[in-house]
Structures are given as C-alpha cells and as structure tokens.
C-alpha cells in the first residue's frame, strides 16, 4: 500500500494550489457577497483541465484518475469551497451521469461541451417533497408520440439558473416505485424548461442554487439517458462517486480552516506571547491535524478503490460522513481560535464556518450516510 503521491500528482497539486491562490483568493469575498458564480473563471478552469477531470480526452476531458480528482477538488476548496462545490457538482453529477450511462451520441452532443468547460452542468434529483425519499418524486414524464413530455419541479439545484446542460430525473412508471424513475438530458433553452427562484443561501454563495421548473417540457426519444426505469438505480451509482468528491471538498475546507487558525495563532499575542504557545490552542491544532489526515486517508482510499473498478458504496459514504463532520469541527475551531476576529468578514474563518454546514447535507445527509454504511455492514 503506497500512501505517497506520485511525482505527477505532486505537480498537479502544486499547479492547482498556485491557480487557486492566484485566481481565487483575491476574489473570494467579492464572489461571496455578489452570490454569483464568476462565469469568466470557467475558461480558466477549463484550461487547467478542471471541467472534465475524469473524462477521456476523446470528449475533451483530462483523463485523470479518481485520486487526481480528489487532489484538484481539495486544493480548490482549501481557498474557496464555493468554487470547489461548483466544479465538483459539474464533474461529479451531470457530466458523470452522461459519462457513465450516455449513448455515444449523447456524449458527443452534451458531455464534450461540459468536459471542455463550454457550459456548466446541472443535475436534478431533489424536489420540495422528495429529498432522500425518492419514492415521493412528483416530476413525471409521459410518452407523447416518439418523445416525452416532462412536468414538475426540482429544488436546490446547483447551476439551476446558469447551466447549459440539464440531467433530470422523472417518474415514467409510478406503479414501479423507484424502479419507475428514468433520467433525461436536455440543453438549456428547451421549451418548457426554465429556472425558478434562486436561493439566498447561508454559505457556498458563489455556487448558485435555484429551482428548475418543467412545464410541459417536450423532448425527443433521444433525451432518455440510460435505460427506462433505471434512472434512480443509476443515480445511486453516480452518488457513490460524487460522495468521494464531497469528501475531498470537506478535506480541503478543513485544511484551509486549519491553516487560517494556525496562522492567526502564531500572530495573535496575548499575555506577552503568541497564543500558539498556549497548550489549549496547541492541542486544538494537533487534534484537528490528526482528524484531517484521517479524513484524507479515508477519501483517498475510496478514490483508489474506484480507480481499481471496485464498487465503493460503503467506502464513499464513510469518507463523506467522516470528512464532512471533521470539516465542521475544523471550521468551528477556526472561529474559536480567532476569537472575535472569527466573527467578522475581514478574516476567512467566518466564511469557512458558513460554507461548511452544507457538506453534512448535500449528496446525502450524515444520517443517510449512516444508513448506507449500516446497510452495507449488515447485508
């Protein structure tokens, strides 16, 4: 078992870190306050290969591994978790669904532009009354001639108001429950498809989130993504991989918060010496560093297993559960070590604190992760 990054992976890490410091850090606060994803950043991310990280070069992707993907997401999240979230959602949900289950024609039409960073992707599963409970999904697709008509609404959709490609789950046979859900892919501008209300969020504000409304949205037969009735089954497979990305994002956020706390502790003086010299602060930093390393190892294990072609349902959920909860603790301790300075926007601590909570909710709450892990352990 080799726990060291390869020479190429170290170069990748350093390249993405330098990019994040140069292109993200100067703008983090402004993007957070404007609550808009900076579309001017998209071609820069694409130039570095970050919009098609794990997709083959024949569709414009970078052909990287799952471990490489974790390195990229972690380094972005260390500086701005919101931008990392958009990159992870784009790569790990809509584009991944197309890569895993799309036909060659669908991949040429939709995955190529996504992988090249020409457009952003949005992935529509969650509804106002159907989050973890997919059987309660109300969005429906009915056959109409040689095509389909979709009606319903999705909520909490990353890039729902700015995406160029949408992957949407809809019920095609309600009598079959979760086995009657199918996936559909369509471009922005499809008649009947439009964005609804944009969410005013606590954190991750530069990663835009909105409703997606489907009002008698008519698509051709070629919009069906994967086999009819297999949409939710395929969704679970997409989420297995997507959770590795959220775990990596959590590790990156935790690392960024830890570094901010360490820097402040070394500079802030009380009673004639830096507070980093007090045992109470030193132990906080030591405990956090240990937990962050443990979260990173769980995350990279899941990624390495994915690279081997192994199903990672348990390992992905373990990594996502542990890393997200470690990140919450790291962000909390970062504010605590900053004291009053951690409560003002002049310091990065408060933004890490606002951003982090989503990581225990998105792509399956901590409670859902525990259910998944227990099901795997007791099967």
C-alpha angles and dihedrals in degrees: 000000000000113000095179127098115243120245090258091051091051089052089049092050093049093046094052091043092052090047092051093049092048103037104027112029098063090054105037096105095043093050091047092052095046092049092215131120106241101240090189086069092060098083090045091054089046092051088058090049094248099129095061102026101153101025124103121263092241088075094039097269130135097240094224127156128252089255090053088051091055091051091053096047093045093053093049092047092050087068106025119005092189094061089044089053092054092048091047094047092047094049100033103042122024097021093040091051090053092046093050101041110011124114118243088258093051091048092050092048101040113011094052095059090044094050092047091051094242091130138007123246129229126198119203118203108117121081133183090261100025119061113131089358102076092173088072092061111136102184105105137191120204127189116253116179107305093340144047138257117212125200129176142064140269127205138202091025115167109229089004091144100038107033125121095200128039129197109194133183118218138170112256097168114022093187090067096056113206088358089063096062120104134186126234132190124207139159125246111269093045105146110259094021115107143144120259130196117344113229121241098217137198093228143350084058098159088060102076120225127187147147120275116212126200113195111180087322107189120206135168127254088260090067091075105107112208123341121332110264093018097089097104094041088053090046091060089053091050090050092052088064095035092058090060087060092051089049090053090048089052092051091050094049091047091050092050092049091048092051091049090050092048093049092050093046091053093050103037113087127199128167090009100304141068113279088233086077092063115095094227091060095040092054092050090054093045094049092048094048090052093049093046091053090049090050091049092051092050090049096048091046090057090047093048091051090050089052088054090055094250121145105250105190094129097036094047092050092047091051094046093046097047099038094049093050091046088051091053090053092046092051091047093050090045090060091044093052090049091052111191091354089063090065097059130075095236088081127055094232096086093051093051087050092053096041098048103067094069089065092070090051111036121085090013127341122253087259092055090048090055090051091051093048093047091049090053094046095048099039 
